[in-house]
Amino acid sequence: MDSEKEPIRFETKIAVLLREDLAVWQRLNVAAFLVSGIAGTRAEVVGEPYEDADGVMYLPMFRQPVLVFEGSKEFMATAHQRALQRGIEHSVFTQELFATGNDRDNRAAVKAVATEELDLVGIALYGPKNAVDKTLKGAHMHP
């Protein structure tokens, strides 16, 4: 079989977990912020630039799908603890970040709260597929 036509399989997974009670604009904003942490730190997840038939170039994107899930406030805390226990790289977005307007204030808002007390509204995970699946076990795909 031609290698260009063989299905591409990934040993890793990129997943976003959003709290189910967020407004639509919040879900979109949180998801975008969360995955930027993965793209910014893990060069291997970003593919090649795109080019259309006229030769116009476009920015590269992730080389693999990003799966989006939702869960309750309680499940967010559970998934966060699972990610910490498994050593899975992840980004966090807390309720307080809706009131800040820049990276410096975002980092200060997270730093001011103990791990167990974070009011998480979203997390994004990148790691071995099996570990990410176990971390998000019980979450539902985002509608």
Secondary structure, 3 states (H helix, E strand, C coil): CCCCCCCCCCCEEEEEEEECCCCHHHHHHHHHHHHHHHHHHCHHHECCCEECCCCCEECCCECCCEEEEEECHHHHHHHHHHHHHHCCEEEEEEHHHHHCCCHHHHHHHHHCCCHHHCCEEEEEEEEEHHHHHHHCCCCEECC
